[in-house]
Amino acid sequence: MQDKIAIIGGSGVYGLFRKAKKVSVKTPYGKVDNISKVKHKNQEMFFLPRHGPKHSVPPHLINYRANLYALYELGVSRIFATNAVGSIDTSINPGDFVIPDQIIDMTKHRPLTYYDGQTKINFSDGTSRQGVVHLDYTNPYCPKLRTQYIKAVEEIGGMVHTKGVHICADGPRFETPAEIIMYQKMGGTVVGMTTIPEAILARELKMCYATLCLITNYGAGMQEKITHEEVVRLFKEKTDTIKEIMKNIVAQKMLDIKCDCKD
């Protein structure tokens, strides 16, 4: 089977591919009609804007299960995500990139699994999953894809931190200074609102998943004030850089690094 790649992200990568074809997929969790499909060097690729084509869906209302299931239906095996996040580590600054290797889930109201004891999912390798399912998340992000991301950022000379703990909160509000102090004591590196449940659902569907985090601000209490406008401004400043990183990802050959995402 052909290895298919998907990119999940925001406005920083909306214009990555030209002449893209729109794809609509019906899933048991809802219809997803904002996927773009392209071919690059005979490889089929997809781009999914997680907040919708006009960035109109807040993080706590995104239909994550439909989004990931749609990519699964399209035969995607590797997902490269992007996130705008805040730094809660004073050694990591706005404008830096972080390729996290761990997650702390602080969300409260999101569906986190496909496996409700009833649902059965059949995979292309002839296996299936149903009933009570417990999966291993020792490596919540795919080590193979993380290495590809690190290599792609280093090739353009970007400041990249090769490890980090990504704390995911519900949003859409920013955190309080007291919450940031708590997250720091928990060992957090960055805080965002969208890697959960994407990483979890991707593993449940046997897809490799990693994310590129762009630091857009410091956490509350570490700077005077945080505004959405500030986050958007810095992300726009890095748009060309993010596009170059994604182009490097697309151009790379698959690395010979073992991962257990499909197992």
C-alpha positions as CSV (number, residue, x, y, z in Angstrom):
1,M,0.0,0.0,0.0
2,Q,1.2,3.5,-0.8
3,D,2.4,5.5,2.2
4,K,0.2,8.5,2.5
5,I,1.0,11.6,4.4
6,A,-1.3,14.1,6.1
7,I,-0.5,17.5,7.5
8,I,-2.8,18.9,10.3
9,G,-2.3,22.6,11.0
10,G,-3.4,26.2,11.0
11,S,-3.0,29.3,8.9
12,G,0.8,28.9,8.8
13,V,0.6,26.1,6.3
14,Y,-2.7,26.8,4.5
15,G,-0.9,27.9,1.3
16,L,1.7,25.1,1.3
17,F,0.3,23.4,-1.8
18,R,-1.1,24.8,-5.0
19,K,-3.7,23.3,-7.2
20,A,-5.1,21.2,-4.4
21,K,-8.3,19.3,-4.8
22,K,-11.0,19.5,-2.0
23,V,-12.0,16.1,-0.5
24,S,-15.1,15.3,1.5
25,V,-15.3,12.3,3.8
26,K,-18.3,11.0,5.7
27,T,-17.4,9.3,9.0
28,P,-19.4,7.8,11.8
29,Y,-18.5,10.9,13.8
30,G,-19.6,13.5,11.2
31,K,-18.7,14.8,7.8
32,V,-15.3,16.3,7.1
33,D,-15.3,18.5,4.0
34,N,-12.3,20.7,4.4
35,I,-9.5,18.4,3.4
36,S,-7.1,19.3,0.6
37,K,-5.6,16.5,-1.6
38,V,-2.4,16.9,-3.7
39,K,0.2,14.8,-5.4
40,H,3.8,15.4,-4.8
41,K,6.3,13.2,-6.8
42,N,3.6,10.6,-7.2
43,Q,2.9,10.6,-3.5
44,E,-0.7,11.3,-2.4
45,M,-0.9,13.9,0.4
46,F,-3.6,15.6,2.4
47,F,-3.9,18.8,4.4
48,L,-6.5,19.2,7.1
49,P,-7.0,22.6,8.8
50,R,-8.1,21.6,12.3
51,H,-9.9,24.8,13.0
52,G,-11.7,24.8,9.7
53,P,-10.8,26.7,6.4
54,K,-11.4,30.1,8.0
55,H,-10.0,29.3,11.5
56,S,-13.5,29.5,13.0
57,V,-13.7,26.5,15.2
58,P,-12.3,26.9,18.8
59,P,-10.0,24.2,20.1
60,H,-12.5,22.7,22.6
61,L,-15.2,22.3,19.8
62,I,-13.1,20.7,17.1
63,N,-14.5,17.3,16.0
64,Y,-11.2,15.5,16.5
65,R,-12.7,12.0,16.1
66,A,-14.2,12.9,12.7
67,N,-11.0,14.6,11.5
68,L,-8.7,11.6,12.4
69,Y,-11.2,9.0,11.2
70,A,-11.5,10.8,7.8
71,L,-7.7,10.7,7.4
72,Y,-7.8,7.0,8.3
73,E,-10.5,6.4,5.7
74,L,-8.3,8.1,3.1
75,G,-5.4,5.6,3.9
76,V,-3.1,8.0,5.7
77,S,-0.4,6.4,7.7
78,R,1.8,9.4,8.8
79,I,0.5,12.6,10.3
80,F,2.7,15.7,10.7
81,A,0.9,18.3,12.9
82,T,1.7,21.8,13.8
83,N,0.7,23.7,17.0
84,A,1.1,27.2,18.3
85,V,2.0,26.9,22.0
86,G,3.2,28.9,24.9
87,S,6.6,28.3,26.6
88,I,6.6,27.6,30.3
89,D,10.4,27.0,30.3
90,T,12.5,30.2,30.5
91,S,15.2,28.6,28.3
92,I,12.7,28.3,25.4
93,N,11.8,31.6,23.7
94,P,9.1,32.9,21.3
95,G,10.1,32.0,17.8
96,D,11.8,28.7,18.8
97,F,10.5,25.3,17.7
98,V,9.9,22.3,20.0
99,I,9.4,18.7,18.9
100,P,7.8,17.3,22.1
101,D,8.2,13.7,23.1
102,Q,5.7,13.5,26.0
103,I,2.2,14.7,26.8
104,I,0.3,15.6,29.9
105,D,-3.5,15.7,29.3
106,M,-5.3,18.4,31.2
107,T,-8.4,18.5,29.0
108,K,-11.7,17.8,30.7
109,H,-14.6,17.7,28.1
110,R,-13.2,16.0,24.9
111,P,-14.0,12.6,23.6
112,L,-10.7,10.8,23.9
113,T,-11.2,7.5,22.3
114,Y,-13.0,5.5,19.5
115,Y,-13.3,2.4,21.8
116,D,-16.5,2.6,23.7
117,G,-16.8,-1.1,24.3
118,Q,-19.0,-1.5,21.2
119,T,-17.2,0.1,18.2
120,K,-15.2,-2.2,15.9
121,I,-12.5,-0.8,13.6
122,N,-11.2,-3.0,10.8
123,F,-7.7,-2.2,9.5
124,S,-6.1,-2.7,6.1
125,D,-3.6,-5.2,7.5
126,G,-6.5,-7.6,8.2
127,T,-6.7,-7.0,11.9
128,S,-9.4,-5.4,13.9
129,R,-10.0,-3.8,17.4
130,Q,-13.2,-3.9,19.4
131,G,-14.4,-4.0,23.0
132,V,-12.2,-2.8,25.9
133,V,-9.0,-1.6,24.3
134,H,-5.9,-0.5,26.3
135,L,-3.0,0.9,24.2
136,D,0.6,1.7,25.1
137,Y,1.5,5.4,25.1
138,T,5.1,5.1,26.4
139,N,6.0,7.1,23.3
140,P,2.9,9.2,22.6
141,Y,4.6,10.8,19.6
142,C,6.1,8.6,16.8
143,P,9.9,8.6,17.2
144,K,10.4,8.2,13.4
145,L,8.3,11.3,12.6
146,R,9.9,13.3,15.5
147,T,13.3,12.6,14.0
148,Q,12.1,13.7,10.5
149,Y,10.8,17.0,12.1
150,I,14.1,17.6,13.9
151,K,16.1,17.0,10.7
152,A,13.8,19.3,8.7
153,V,14.1,22.2,11.2
154,E,17.9,21.8,11.5
155,E,18.2,21.9,7.7
156,I,16.8,25.4,7.6
157,G,18.9,26.6,10.6
158,G,15.9,27.0,12.9
159,M,16.2,26.9,16.7
160,V,14.8,23.5,17.7
161,H,14.4,21.9,21.1
162,T,14.4,18.1,20.4
163,K,12.4,17.1,23.5
164,G,9.7,18.5,25.7
165,V,6.5,17.8,27.6
166,H,3.4,19.2,25.9
167,I,0.7,20.0,28.3
168,C,-2.7,20.2,26.6
169,A,-5.5,22.3,28.2
170,D,-9.1,22.7,27.0
171,G,-9.0,26.5,26.3
172,P,-10.2,28.6,24.7
173,R,-9.0,30.9,27.5
174,F,-5.3,31.2,28.3
175,E,-4.0,29.8,31.5
176,T,-3.7,31.6,34.8
177,P,-0.3,32.3,36.4
178,A,-1.1,29.8,39.2
179,E,-1.9,27.1,36.5
180,I,1.4,27.9,34.8
181,I,3.3,27.4,38.1
182,M,1.5,24.1,38.6
183,Y,2.4,23.0,35.0
184,Q,6.0,23.9,35.6
185,K,6.1,21.8,38.8
186,M,4.6,18.9,36.8
187,G,7.6,19.1,34.4
188,G,5.9,20.8,31.5
189,T,7.8,22.5,28.7
190,V,5.0,24.0,26.6
191,V,1.3,24.5,26.9
192,G,-1.2,24.3,24.1
193,M,-4.8,23.4,23.3
194,T,-4.9,20.9,20.3
195,T,-2.5,18.0,20.6
196,I,-5.1,16.1,22.6
197,P,-6.8,14.0,21.5
198,E,-5.2,14.0,18.0
199,A,-2.1,12.0,19.2
200,I,-4.3,9.6,21.1
201,L,-6.8,9.0,18.3
202,A,-4.0,8.6,15.7
203,R,-2.5,5.8,17.7
204,E,-5.9,4.1,18.1
205,L,-6.1,4.0,14.3
206,K,-2.5,2.7,13.8
207,M,-1.3,6.0,12.3
208,C,2.1,7.6,13.1
209,Y,1.8,11.1,14.6
210,A,4.2,13.9,15.7
211,T,3.9,17.6,16.0
212,L,5.9,20.7,15.4
213,C,5.3,23.3,18.1
214,L,6.0,27.0,17.5
215,I,6.5,29.1,20.6
216,T,4.4,32.2,20.2
217,N,4.5,33.5,23.8
218,Y,5.5,32.8,27.4
219,G,2.9,31.4,29.8
220,A,0.8,33.7,32.0
221,G,2.8,35.4,34.7
222,M,6.0,35.1,32.7
223,Q,5.1,38.2,30.6
224,E,2.8,41.1,31.1
225,K,-0.2,40.0,29.1
226,I,-1.1,37.3,26.5
227,T,-3.3,38.2,23.6
228,H,-4.6,36.1,20.7
229,E,-3.4,38.9,18.3
230,E,0.1,38.4,19.6
231,V,0.0,34.7,18.9
232,V,-1.4,35.2,15.4
233,R,1.2,37.9,14.6
234,L,4.2,35.7,15.6
235,F,2.7,32.7,13.8
236,K,2.4,34.8,10.6
237,E,6.0,35.9,10.9
238,K,7.0,32.3,10.9
239,T,4.7,31.2,8.0
240,D,7.5,31.0,5.4
241,T,9.7,29.1,7.8
242,I,7.0,26.6,8.6
243,K,6.3,26.1,4.9
244,E,10.0,25.4,4.3
245,I,10.0,22.9,7.2
246,M,7.0,21.1,5.7
247,K,8.6,21.1,2.2
248,N,11.7,19.4,3.8
249,I,9.4,16.8,5.4
250,V,7.8,16.0,2.1
251,A,11.1,15.7,0.3
252,Q,12.6,13.4,2.9
253,K,12.9,9.7,2.4
254,M,11.4,7.5,5.1
255,L,13.9,7.1,7.9
256,D,14.9,3.6,9.0
257,I,13.8,4.1,12.6
258,K,11.6,1.6,14.3
259,C,8.3,2.7,15.7
260,D,5.5,0.7,17.4
261,C,2.6,2.9,16.3
262,K,1.0,0.2,14.2
263,D,1.4,-2.5,16.9
